[in-house]
Amino acid sequence: MLLPMATSFSHFDHGPALNNLRHFFMNTSYIERHPGLSSKQSSLSCFNAQKFFQKTYRTQLKFKQQRHHLQYHSQNQADYSDNIYSEEREEDVSRATLIWRAIKLPIYSVALVPLTVGAAAAYLQTGILSARRYFVLLVSSVLIITWLNLSNDVYDFDTGADKNKKESVVNLVGSRVWTLLAAYSLLVLGFIGLTWTSLDVGNTPSILLLTSAIICGYIYQCPPFRLSYQGLGEPLCFAAFGPFATTAFYLLLGSTSEIHNVPFTGAILSVSLLVGLTTTLILFCSHFHQVEGDRAVGKMSPLVRLGTERGSVVVKVAVQTLYSLTFALGLSRALPWTCIFLCAMTLPMGKLVVNYVQENHKDKEKIFMAKYYCVRLHGLFGAALATGLVAARMLIKIW
């Protein structure tokens, strides 16, 4: 009976417990070899056994408590170290990407795509493209988009929407006034470039369309309008970059000394709608990771009203509409078949946008990348449209 009990304590091979254990079994073995010992000695042996097991139990309990304390302390130290390392690593990553995020270089595709598609539509119509005029319009457009981004940071800072936004230019510069001054200086320079080009070609409708696009940008974010806080940012974005900007660039780049007013065609109307749709998708997806912050400051964007789950459905429907509309415009011959073929090659990118949003719309860290996937779709789709229009013109020359 004593052997199993001794076995159960065999793992305590340390200190006084081992000495007591050896002493007890030596006494027990002696009693078993000498059965003639008195009952008093037997009772004394039992008492010693009981005392031994009590002492051993206390030793075991004390050892377990000490071991648990050491493990808990070590674990706390490890967790603390891991947390510090994680915070430092996150801070390092944020510092490394802070300026990149503040510059928002990929977002400037919203200046490049309408201009390039408009230029390609003008080339399809006239067969002429002025590189000098294209460059002036590109620089002017970049200046105006920079105004849009800087002023958006300032006014979101005023409302508290960018309070915790590390990549906010106001937070980086530390001055609201200088950021706003730089923004409107760039707007003036950009508008001068657009106006000069319009006067140079003598096309009045183009400057009216571009002015309308800039007004859309102003009432989107600037006081006292701030229509983006009413959920009207997406319609304004669609109008500004689609029908207004793309059509205006078409008019400016299609006008010549012989043709002062280039005609509106089904092609330019079609591509302006498609460019407006892809640009609006960027804006819509940029709000996924800001839903809580927007709601807190009363910015009722469509995603605040819908929620991220239904918002992911909207993204899916928007991408399906983009390709369905492109195919329909091709069948109606409003777009050349070359555009349909090349745009169809961007379908994997469209599918990637849909899948990514559906899988990560609840994850604020991952869904941050959704707008950049939309930027890629916007750029690829715009390049496909422009290339298709230029290719159609070249095929006409060949035939």
Sequence and secondary structure as in RCSB ss.txt:
>XXXX:A:sequence
MLLPMATSFSHFDHGPALNNLRHFFMNTSYIERHPGLSSKQSSLSCFNAQKFFQKTYRTQLKFKQQRHHLQYHSQ
NQADYSDNIYSEEREEDVSRATLIWRAIKLPIYSVALVPLTVGAAAAYLQTGILSARRYFVLLVSSVLIITWLNL
SNDVYDFDTGADKNKKESVVNLVGSRVWTLLAAYSLLVLGFIGLTWTSLDVGNTPSILLLTSAIICGYIYQCPPF
RLSYQGLGEPLCFAAFGPFATTAFYLLLGSTSEIHNVPFTGAILSVSLLVGLTTTLILFCSHFHQVEGDRAVGKM
SPLVRLGTERGSVVVKVAVQTLYSLTFALGLSRALPWTCIFLCAMTLPMGKLVVNYVQENHKDKEKIFMAKYYCV
RLHGLFGAALATGLVAARMLIKIW
>XXXX:A:secstr
 HHHHHHHTTT  SHHHHHHHHHHHHHHHHHHH TTS HHHHHHHHHHHHHHHHHHHHHHHHHHHHHHHHHHHHH
HHHHHHHHHHHHHHHHHHHHHHHHHHHHTGGGGHHHHHHHHHHHHHHHHHHS   HHHHHHHHHHHHHHHHHHHH
HHHHHHHHHTTTTT TT HHHHH  HHHHHHHHHHHHHHHHHHHHHHHHHHT HHHHHHHHHHHHHHHHHHSTTT
 GGGGT HHHHHHHIIIIIHHHHHHHHHH  SS SS    HHHHHHHHHHHHHHHHHHHHTTGGGHHHHHHTT  
 HHHHH HHHHHHHHHHHHHHHHHHHHHHHHTTSS HHHHHHHHTTHHHHHHHHHHHHHHTT TTTGGGHHHHHH
HHHHHHHHHHHHHHHHHHHHHHH 
